[in-house]
Amino acid sequence: MGALVFAVVVVLVFFVGFVVLAVVAGLVVLGLVVWAVDRMLLAVSPKRRARRSEQQRAFLWQFGQMQSGQVIDTTASDSGPDGTGADGHGPDLLGPG
């Protein structure tokens, strides 16, 4: 009886694994078809290319990757391994000034 249950479980696991593999393969094929159609439409339509380019520029600008002239102000501190500065005092918790 135990061997029969074991055989049924093995067949069930194999069948479920095969179904999952088929679903994943189908999704990959569907994704590749969608990507290919998108690339083909970009190659054929100049309006679509311009719109896509504009969307990408707006996305990059919105998230700050194209902000030219931006300077990040930093201050370096010379501190030893015990946290004291070069002058022997601890860190300045209030900041400059």
Helices and strands as residue ranges (DSSP letters): H 2-44, H 46-62
